[in-house]
Amino acid sequence: MIDFAWKLFSQTGNIETYLLLKELENDPNQPESDNSIEPSELPIDTKM
């Protein structure tokens, strides 16, 4: 999930995505391989 958040941030520059990335990095309870949400299912707001 962290890799996906980084890829999304690097492509969009969205600060909310960056904050999500940092939250995921700092949460020790978050498993590294959480596949409950597929990246294709996430809505992406590309209007900036």
MODELLER restraints for C-alpha pairs under 7 A, 6 or more apart:
rsr = mdl.restraints
at = mdl.atoms
rsr.add(forms.Gaussian(group=physical.xy_distance, feature=features.Distance(at['CA:1:A'], at['CA:32:A']), mean=6.82, stdev=0.5))
rsr.add(forms.Gaussian(group=physical.xy_distance, feature=features.Distance(at['CA:1:A'], at['CA:33:A']), mean=6.70, stdev=0.5))
rsr.add(forms.Gaussian(group=physical.xy_distance, feature=features.Distance(at['CA:1:A'], at['CA:34:A']), mean=6.54, stdev=0.5))
rsr.add(forms.Gaussian(group=physical.xy_distance, feature=features.Distance(at['CA:2:A'], at['CA:21:A']), mean=6.14, stdev=0.5))
rsr.add(forms.Gaussian(group=physical.xy_distance, feature=features.Distance(at['CA:2:A'], at['CA:24:A']), mean=6.57, stdev=0.5))
rsr.add(forms.Gaussian(group=physical.xy_distance, feature=features.Distance(at['CA:5:A'], at['CA:17:A']), mean=6.41, stdev=0.5))
rsr.add(forms.Gaussian(group=physical.xy_distance, feature=features.Distance(at['CA:5:A'], at['CA:21:A']), mean=5.59, stdev=0.5))
rsr.add(forms.Gaussian(group=physical.xy_distance, feature=features.Distance(at['CA:6:A'], at['CA:21:A']), mean=6.52, stdev=0.5))
rsr.add(forms.Gaussian(group=physical.xy_distance, feature=features.Distance(at['CA:9:A'], at['CA:17:A']), mean=5.52, stdev=0.5))
rsr.add(forms.Gaussian(group=physical.xy_distance, feature=features.Distance(at['CA:9:A'], at['CA:18:A']), mean=5.89, stdev=0.5))
rsr.add(forms.Gaussian(group=physical.xy_distance, feature=features.Distance(at['CA:24:A'], at['CA:30:A']), mean=6.84, stdev=0.5))
